[in-house]
C-alpha cells in the first residue's frame, strides 16, 4: 500500500492525455509521471531513504506534486510547509520533525538557509531552479540526466506518509501524522462522494501545502479531469482562468468567494461555465453562499474537514440538494457522534462536540503523546468543533469549541452573530470574538471589513442587529478594519485579533 499508486492507477485508467495547464504550458499525465519517477531517482541518489522526513516548501506549481509522488515512491515522509512561513517558524518545524532535507524554490532558498543554518544534522537544501547559494543544490541538471525510478517502496497501512503541521491557536504547531492508509482511504471516499466525470475542467487555487489542496491534487489522479493550476490565488487571475479555461468546478475557501463577490469588475468576465463550487477550510456563511450562487449562477456547497481526519469528513453528492446550514453527510468509512463535556455520546439533534472515528483518522501528533491522548479518547477523534447531527445524518457545525465566548457564564456562538452581520449591506467580512471584561469576564467584539467606498458606523451595525438577536449578544465593541488577518488558506486568525486587542489595552 503506497499512496503513489493512486497516480499510477489513474494513468492506467485514463490513458495519456493533457491533464494539467500551468502558466501557459500543458502537461500530460504521462509526462508528469515520467518527471515524478526521474525526481524519485535523483532524490534516492541524494540519500533519501524510507521513513526520512523531507520538507517541501514552495508555491503551487507542477514540481509540488512531483515532489510528493517521488517521496512517496521512496517511502519517505512529506512535510509540506506554506511558503509564507518565517525563518523562525521553518526552523522549529525542521528541527521538530527531524527533517534533514528541504525541497524548495530559488526565491525561498535564502529563508530556508537562514532557518537551517544552526540545526544539528541538517544536510541539504535542494532547489527546483538555480538559487546561486553555496548551501543549495540545483535539481535541474541532475534531472536532465536521470533515469526514471520504476520501483515503488512497499508501505503498510499505518506507515507515515505525511506530517502536516497545524497552525494551532497558541504555542508551537503540532505535527499531524497521516499514513498511506489515511490518504488512500480519504481520497477514495471523497472521490466516491463527488464522482465527477473524467473530462471535467477544474481550477486548482488551494495551496498544496494544506490538506485541502493535497486532497484536490490526489482526486485529480483518481477521477481524471483537466486542471488549470494557479501558483497563488488572485481574484483577477481566477476570473480570467474561469473564462479562458471554461472552468466547471473548483474548490474555494470563503474568503476567496468574498473577494470574487465584491470585485468591482466581476461583470466583465464570462464565468457562465461554472457549475459547482465547494467551500471548506473555514466557516461559510449562508449570506456568502447565497450571494455567490446568485451572482455567478452556479451551485455552492459547503463541506467540512480537518487535518486530524486527513482532510474531508463531510460533503455533498454531485447533484444533492443543499441543506441550509449543513456541511453535508459524513463520507463512507466515518463514524460520527456528538459528545458532551464528559465525553459521553448524546442523542441526535443535541449540540455538543463533534467526534469521528474511522480509517481516515490520523495516527496522532508527532512526538506529542499528551496532545494525542487529549485529541483521541476511547478511539474517538475530538474535533474541537461544536455542532449537531440531524435525523437524516446531515452534520451542522455551530462553532469552534475554543472560539466559544463565555459572557457572564453564558456560552455565546461567534458564528451566530457573524451570520447576521454579514447580511448588513456594505459588509464584506466580519470576525466576532470574546475579549476580556471585568464585569462579564468576556465581552463581545466585532471586527468588520466594509465593502469598498462604503462608510459604516457602530450605530448602524447595532441598529441592524437589535431586532434579530438577544440584547445580551450585542457586541459591545465594533471595530472597522481594512482587512482581517488570515493564513495562506484564507482562515481568519482570531488569535491575532485577540493579541491586537490586548496590545491596545496596555
N, C-alpha and C positions, 0 to 999 in steps of 0.2 A: 504494500500500500504506500503510494507516494503521490502527493498532490500534483506533481509534474505530469502524471499520467493523464490528467484531465485534458491538457492541451494536445497530447499525443492522440488520445481517443478522438478529440474534435477534428484533428487533421484527417484521421481515417474516415470519420463520419461524413464530413462535408467536402472532402477533396480540396484541391488547390483553388483559391480564389483571392481577390484583393479584399482583405478584411479590415485594414486599418489605414486611415488617412491622417497624416500629421504634417502640418506646416508645408503644404503644397506637394507632398510626396505620398504615393501609395505604397503599402507594404502588403505582400501576400502572406497568407498564413504559413505557406511552405518556406518562404524566405525567412520569416521570423523564427520558425523552428530551427532552421539551419544556424541563424545567429545565436539562438539560445544555446545550441549544442557546442558551437565554437567557443562561446564565453565560458561554458562549463569546463571545456578543455583547458582554457587559459587559467581559470581560477584553480583548477586542480594542480596545474604546474606551479602556481604561486603558493602552494602548500595548504590549501583549504581542504579540510577533512570532514567526515561525518560528525555532526554534533557541534562543530565550530560555530560561534555566533559571529555574524558579519553584518555590520551596519550598512544600510542602503539609504543614502540621503541625497535626493535631487528632486527637482521639479518634475512633473509628469512628462514623460517622453517615452519612446519605444524602448530605450535602454532600461527602464524600470522593470517592465515585465520580463525582459531578458535576464536581468539580474535575479529576479525572484525565481524564474524557472531554472536557471543554471545552478543556483544554490540548492534548490530543492532536489535537482537531479544528482547533486553530490552528497545529499543527506545533511547539508549544513542548515543553519537556522538564520532566517532573515530577521534583522532588527530594523524595521522601517522608521525613519525619522523625518519629521516635517522640515523642509528647507528653511523655514523661518526661525528655527531654534538658535538661540545664542550659544556662544562658545562654551560658557559655563554649564549650560543645560546639556549640550552634547557631551561634555567631559563627564558629567555624572552618569549618563546612560551608558557610554562606552565602558567606563570603569565598572559600573554595577553589573552590566551584562557579561563582562569578561571578553568583549569583542576585541580581537587583535587586528582586524582589517576593516577599513571603511571603503565602500564604493561610492563615488560622488562625481560631481562635475567640476570643471575648472573654476567656475565662478565661486563655488563654495569651498574649494580646497584650502584657501588661507584660513578660513574659520575652523575647519577640521584640524589643520596643522596646529593652530593655537590651542584647540581643545585637547589634543592628544600629546602635546609636547612633553608633558611630565607624568604620563601614565606608564607605570612599570609594565613591561611585557607587551606594550602595543607595538605592532610590527610594521604596518604598511597602509598607505593611502593609495588607492587605485582610482584613476580618473578616466572618464569616458572620452576625454579630449585633452589636449595639451595644456597643462597648468603652469609650466615654467617654474616649478618649485622643486628643489632637490629632494624634498620629503615625499614626492609623488611619483608614481609610475603610470605612464600613459598606456592605456589598454589598446589603443588603435593599432599600432604596429604589431602588437602581439596577436591581435585578432586577424590581421591580414594574412598571416602565415599559419594560422591554427587549423587543425583538422577537427571536424565535429566529434564530440564525445557521444557515442550512441548508447552507452550503457546507462542504466538507471539504478541508483543506490536503493536497495530494498529497505523499506521503513515499516515499522509497526504502527498500529492504530494510535498508540499513545506516544509515539516518538515526536519530539518537539520539532515544529516546522517554522513557527513564527513567534516572535517575542515583541509584543506591542506595548509600548509604554503609555499609560493613561495619564492625562493631564492632571486629574485629581482636583480637589478644591483647596487643599493645604499641603505643605510639605513637599517632599520629593515624589515624582511619579512612580507608579508601580508597574512592573513588567508582567503583562498578562501572557501566560503560557498557552499557546494554541498549537494543537497537534495536527499531524497529517490527517488523522481521522476526523478531527473537528472541522477542518477546512473542506474536506471532501463532502462530509455529511451536510454542512450548511449550504454549500454551493448547490448540491443536487436537490436539496429540499426547496431552496429558493427558485431554482430552475423549474421544478415541477409546478410550483405555485404560479410563476409568471408566464411560462410557456409561450415565449414569443417566437414568431416564425423565423427561419434561418436567413431570410433576405431582408429582415427589418433593419432600418437605418437608425442609429442612435448616436448620441453625443456624450462623450465622457469628459466631465468637467470636475469630478470629485478627485481630491488628491489621493494618489496611490499610496501615500504614507498612512492612510486611515483605513480601518477595516471595511468601511463602506465602499471606498474606492477599490480595495482589493477584491471584495465580493463582485463588483461590477466587472472587473478585469477577468475573474475566473468564470463568470457567467458567459462572457463573450466566447470563451473556449468551449463551453458546454452547449450553448444554444446557437452558436454561429452568429450571424448578423454582420453588419458592416458598421464600423465605428469611426467617428471623427473625434480625434483626441486633441484636447486643448491643454497647452502647457500649464496655464492657470486660468481661473475664471475672470472674465470681464464681461459686463453686460453687452457692450457693443459687439465683441467677438462672438458671444453666444448667439445673439440675434443674427449676425452675419452668417454664422455656421448653419444655423437652423434654416435660413433662407437658401443658401448656396447648396447645402448638402441634402436638403429636403428631409430634415430630421423628423422621425416619427415619435420617438420616445427618448426620454432621458431622466436621470435621477438628479434632483436638486435638493439643496438644503434650504430651509425657509428664507434665510437672508438673501439667497440668490433670487428667489421668487420676488421678494420685496423690491430688490434692485430693478428687476425687469418690469414690475408693475409701475414703478414710479419714474422710469426712464423717460425723459421729455421727448425723445424721438422714436419711441417704440412703434409708432404707426407707420413709419417709413419702411419698415421691414415686412416682408411676406413670410409669416410663420404659419400659414394655413396647413402645412404638412403635419404639424404637431397633433398627436392623438392622445398621448398619455404622459403625465408627469408623476413620478413617485417621490414623495418627500421622505425625509429621515434625518437623523443625527441630532435634531433639535425639535422642540415642540412646534407644530404647525397650527396656527390659529385658524379657526373657521373663516374669519374675515379674509385672511390672505388666501386661503384655499378657494373660497367662493369667487373672490375678485379675479384671481388668476384664470379660473375657468371662464368667467365672463369676458375678459379682455382677449384671451387667446383661443377661445373656442376649443378647448380640449378638456379631457378628464384629468382631475388631480386627486391622487390618493395619498393618504398618509401611511406611514409604516413605522415600525419600531424595531430597534435592535440595540445591542451594546457590545463592547469589545469582549467582555467576560463570557458572552454567549457566541463568540466567534464573529458574529455580525447580526444577521437578520433573525428576528424572533417572530414577528407578525407581519403579514402582508395580505393584500387582496389578490384574488384571481384576476385573470385577464379582463373579463367583462363583468365582473361582480359590481353590484350596486353599492356605492359608498354609503356607509353608515356614519352619520354626523357624530363627531367626537371620538370615533374609534380608529385605532391603528390597524384594524383587521383581525384576522384569526391566526392563532399560532401555526407555524409551519409543521409539516409532518415530522414526527420524532420528538417534538417538545411536549412535555407535560407542564402545565401552568396552574398555579394556585395562588390564592391571596392569603397572607398570614397576618396575624395581629402582632402586637409588640412582644408577646410571649412566645412567638414562633409557632403559634397554633393556627391550623387551617380554618378559615372562616367561610360561611356559606356564599354561594353565588349571589352576586348583586351587592354584597357588602364591600366597603372600602378598606383597604389595608395595603401592605407591601406586596408587590408582585414578585413571585418566586418561580424559578424554572428548573427543570432537570431534563437531561437527555444527552445524546451523543455530541451535541454542539457546545456543551458547557466546557469552559476552559479546564485545563489541568490544575490551575492555581496561579498564585503570584510568585514570580521568580525570587528565590531566596527570601521569602517573607511568609513563613508558616502562620504567624499570628494573623496577618491580614487575610490569608486563605481561610483560616478557621472562622473568622468573622463573616466572610462572604459566603461560604458553603457550609450550611448547617443541616445535618441529617440528610445529606445528599441534595438539598435544595440550594440553588444559587439565589441569594437575596439581592435583588436588583438595585435596591435603594430608591425605586420609583413607587409612588403611591397611585393606586388605581383600583379598578374592579373588572370583573368579567360578567357579561350578561348570560342569560339562559341559552343563547344561540352560540356562545363561545367567542363573541367579539370582545376584544380587550380595549379598555379605556385607561389612558394614563392621565391622572389628575395633576401630579406634581412630583418633583424630586423630594424625597424624604428629608434630605439635608437642606433643601431650599424652603421647606415649610416654615412659615412665620408663626411665631407664638406671641400673641399680643394679649397681655392680661390673662394668660393661661389658656387662651383660645387658639386653636390651630386655624390658620388662615392660608389659603392657597394663593400664591402669587399669580398663577396662571388664570384663575378666575377673574382677577382684576385686569390682567393684561388683555384677555379676550375682549373685555368691554371697551377698554381704552382704544384698542385697535380699530374699533368701529367709529370713532370720532373722526369726522372729516378733517384732513390736514395732518393726521398722524401717520408717519412712515413706519416707525418701530418703537417698541416700548419694553422696558425691563422693570419689574417690580420686585423689591426685596425688603427684608427687615433690617432696621438699623437700631442701635442701642437707644433705650429711652428709660429715664429714671422712674417714671410712673408705671408704664406697662411692660417694662423690660425690653420690649421691642415695639417700634413704631413702623409705619409703612411709608416707604419712599418709592416714588415712580420717576424713572429716567425716560424721557420722551425725546425721540428724534422727529422734529416736524418735517413735513414734505418741503421741497424747495420752494422758496418765496412765500412760505406760509408763516404767519405770526400767531402763536397760541399763547394763552395765559393760563395761570393756575386756576383762576375763577372759571374759565370756560371748561376746563377738564372736570373740576368738581361739580359744576352745574350739570354736565353731561352724565356723570356717574351717579349723582344723588338719587334719581328715580329708579335706578337699576340695581343698586347694591345696598346692603346694610350699612348704616352710618358708621358702625364700628370698623368697617373695612375700607373707609375712605382714606386715601393717602394723606398723611399729614404734610409730607414734603413732595413737591412736584418740581422736578428739575428738567430744564430743556437743554439738550446737548446736541452737537453737530453729528455725532456718531457714537455707537456703543462699542466697547472693547470686545473683540472676538478672536478666537483662534482660527487657524487656517481652514478648519472645517465649517466655519460660519457659526459656531456655537458662541452665544453671548457669555462672556466671562463675568458673572456676577461678583465673583470674589474680588475682581479689580475695582468694581464699583464700590464694594464694601471698604476696600483699602483706601480708595479715594475719599470716601465719606469720613473715615477715621482720621485721615491726614487733615481734612478741612476743619475738624473739631478740636484739633490740638491747640 
